[in-house]
Amino acid sequence: MRRTIEEMVGDVWIWVLITMVVAVIVGVGIDKKTKRGLKLPPGPPAWPVVGCLASLPAGHPPEVMFAKLAEKHGELMLLWLGSKPYVVASSARMAMEFLKRHDQEFANRPMSVVREYVSFKGNSIISMSASDPKYQRLRRTFVMELLSPKKIAATRDLRKDQVLKMLRAIREDLDAKHEANFTEAVLTLGMSLSIGLLFGRDYGGKVFSEEIQTLVLTFKTMVKYLSMINISDLIPSLRWLDLQGIERGLGLGEVQLRKSIMALIEQKRLDKIRLSSDEIESGACQRDILSKLLSLEGEDRLDDDQLMGVVFALMLAGSDSISRGVGRAMQELLKQPLLHQRALDELDEVVGRRRLVEESDISSLPLINNIIKETLRLHPPAQLLIPHGNVEQCEVAGYHIPARSTVLVNLYALSRDPSFWNSPLEFAPDRFVDSNLTVQGSDFHYIPFGYGRRGCPGLNLGGLDYCTV
């Protein structure tokens, strides 16, 4: 559950006296050297230890709060949140500075307490350093082999079957109770798609098997922690106190998550041993993502922590992003009955009512495609791109960026920029008619899946899943 800045600040002040005492002992505070003769990005004034936390606008989610601050301080801001420097880019111009012109300097991922646990010691493709040869080889494997257009096409039947199962489950609920939980159905579908692509087995349906139920429940718990603001990240000297109990919960969750994922990995290894030589020769053992990863040899070989990190990252990207996006699209359509009817009319004309939508139909459904684009504009998978970080201090757009800063690109601000978007707060798919904007990042006002060397490697698959569902 997301928390507002007001709630977070309230928690901070509960511990502020403790913090001040600890700060005196351990010497925590903002590094004064960064201010001597250097032009820093503008931002609210910061106090030692707590930074500018107490002066942040209250009652808003982070992306909205950052957008409001940008109205006062500008398109590039430096915020000291606790003792950590956060740099927020709130315009397409600044997004391009960090993601294109200076992408090499900011291609790293700052580590947080939560990411440390869910990446299994930094071994997720999301959290690895871009300069790590292992990351470069793994990303190449994903883009060129696991998520190539040919491989994605080979999973068409699996994805279609899972959509059919979702529809049957909804129909069963409607027949039995005259109501259905569409949000839960889409979440289950996203999880089924991710698990099926990862492990090559049909775990879907209305009810998961016991082993998958345990994995899914633990996964949801860990995802909940990802959305929480952790005092230990903002004031690292207090981490040992674990004031919110987050690390304790993460530790318990990681143990169960490790157990669940490793059981599936070991089962896949046993399945591979049992395959006949003909099946191995035909490539039957490498039709799912995990089998391909297990087949890597030499310097490309992944250890168990790296395998688990990849599995968690793919589950997060597949299930959470798809369920949120589809749910938001349906909410927007229900608010606009005329638009909803236009979409249904287009489906009737192109597809009819005797079959499901095929992936080959997608190019013939311009309104549906524009609805998806507009959904991704207002409701991207994450309103703040996954944080970027720099190892050394550098200069961007004439400003000094301190070393080890956390850089946040605020898609919420980019997608609501009135200088680029007409009526930016309205859900208006027709704005994309005759537009050359694509989700691949043809313009930095519209980068729902990120951009550059840290852009989403599963973009092609994610786009298809959005359209199909």
Rosetta blueprint (number, residue, H / E / L):
1 M L
2 R L
3 R L
4 T L
5 I H
6 E H
7 E H
8 M H
9 V H
10 G H
11 D H
12 V H
13 W H
14 I H
15 W L
16 V H
17 L H
18 I H
19 T H
20 M H
21 V H
22 V H
23 A H
24 V H
25 I H
26 V H
27 G L
28 V L
29 G L
30 I L
31 D L
32 K H
33 K H
34 T H
35 K H
36 R L
37 G L
38 L L
39 K L
40 L L
41 P L
42 P L
43 G L
44 P L
45 P L
46 A L
47 W E
48 P L
49 V L
50 V L
51 G E
52 C L
53 L H
54 A H
55 S H
56 L L
57 P L
58 A L
59 G L
60 H L
61 P L
62 P H
63 E H
64 V H
65 M H
66 F H
67 A H
68 K H
69 L H
70 A H
71 E H
72 K H
73 H H
74 G L
75 E L
76 L E
77 M E
78 L E
79 L E
80 W E
81 L E
82 G L
83 S L
84 K E
85 P E
86 Y E
87 V E
88 V E
89 A E
90 S L
91 S L
92 A H
93 R H
94 M H
95 A H
96 M H
97 E H
98 F H
99 L H
100 K H
101 R H
102 H L
103 D L
104 Q L
105 E L
106 F L
107 A L
108 N E
109 R L
110 P L
111 M L
112 S L
113 V H
114 V H
115 R H
116 E H
117 Y H
118 V H
119 S L
120 F L
121 K L
122 G L
123 N L
124 S L
125 I L
126 I L
127 S L
128 M L
129 S L
130 A L
131 S L
132 D L
133 P H
134 K H
135 Y H
136 Q H
137 R H
138 L H
139 R H
140 R H
141 T H
142 F H
143 V H
144 M H
145 E H
146 L H
147 L L
148 S L
149 P H
150 K H
151 K H
152 I H
153 A H
154 A H
155 T L
156 R H
157 D H
158 L H
159 R H
160 K H
161 D H
162 Q H
163 V H
164 L H
165 K H
166 M H
167 L H
168 R H
169 A H
170 I H
171 R H
172 E H
173 D H
174 L H
175 D H
176 A H
177 K H
178 H L
179 E L
180 A L
181 N L
182 F H
183 T H
184 E H
185 A H
186 V H
187 L H
188 T H
189 L H
190 G H
191 M H
192 S H
193 L H
194 S H
195 I H
196 G H
197 L H
198 L H
199 F H
200 G L
201 R L
202 D L
203 Y L
204 G L
205 G L
206 K L
207 V L
208 F L
209 S L
210 E H
211 E H
212 I H
213 Q H
214 T H
215 L H
216 V H
217 L H
218 T H
219 F H
220 K H
221 T H
222 M H
223 V H
224 K H
225 Y H
226 L H
227 S L
228 M L
229 I L
230 N L
231 I H
232 S H
233 D H
234 L H
235 I L
236 P H
237 S H
238 L H
239 R H
240 W H
241 L H
242 D L
243 L L
244 Q L
245 G L
246 I H
247 E H
248 R H
249 G H
250 L H
251 G H
252 L H
253 G H
254 E H
255 V H
256 Q H
257 L H
258 R H
259 K H
260 S H
261 I H
262 M H
263 A H
264 L H
265 I H
266 E H
267 Q H
268 K H
269 R H
270 L H
271 D H
272 K H
273 I H
274 R H
275 L L
276 S L
277 S H
278 D H
279 E H
280 I H
281 E H
282 S H
283 G L
284 A H
285 C H
286 Q H
287 R L
288 D L
289 I H
290 L H
291 S H
292 K H
293 L H
294 L H
295 S L
296 L L
297 E L
298 G H
299 E H
300 D H
301 R L
302 L L
303 D L
304 D H
305 D H
306 Q H
307 L H
308 M H
309 G H
310 V H
311 V H
312 F H
313 A H
314 L H
315 M H
316 L H
317 A H
318 G H
319 S H
320 D H
321 S H
322 I H
323 S H
324 R H
325 G H
326 V H
327 G H
328 R H
329 A H
330 M H
331 Q H
332 E H
333 L H
334 L H
335 K H
336 Q L
337 P H
338 L H
339 L H
340 H H
341 Q H
342 R H
343 A H
344 L H
345 D H
346 E H
347 L H
348 D H
349 E H
350 V H
351 V L
352 G L
353 R L
354 R L
355 R L
356 L L
357 V L
358 E L
359 E H
360 S H
361 D H
362 I H
363 S H
364 S H
365 L L
366 P H
367 L H
368 I H
369 N H
370 N H
371 I H
372 I H
373 K H
374 E H
375 T H
376 L H
377 R H
378 L H
379 H L
380 P L
381 P L
382 A L
383 Q L
384 L E
385 L L
386 I L
387 P L
388 H E
389 G E
390 N L
391 V L
392 E L
393 Q L
394 C E
395 E E
396 V E
397 A L
398 G L
399 Y E
400 H E
401 I E
402 P L
403 A L
404 R L
405 S L
406 T E
407 V E
408 L E
409 V E
410 N E
411 L H
412 Y H
413 A H
414 L H
415 S L
416 R L
417 D L
418 P L
419 S L
420 F L
421 W L
422 N L
423 S L
424 P L
425 L L
426 E L
427 F L
428 A L
429 P H
430 D H
431 R H
432 F H
433 V L
434 D L
435 S L
436 N L
437 L L
438 T L
439 V L
440 Q L
441 G L
442 S L
443 D E
444 F L
445 H L
446 Y E
447 I L
448 P L
449 F L
450 G L
451 Y L
452 G H
453 R H
454 R H
455 G L
456 C L
457 P L
458 G L
459 L H
460 N H
461 L H
462 G H
463 G H
464 L H
465 D H
466 Y H
467 C H
468 T H
469 V L
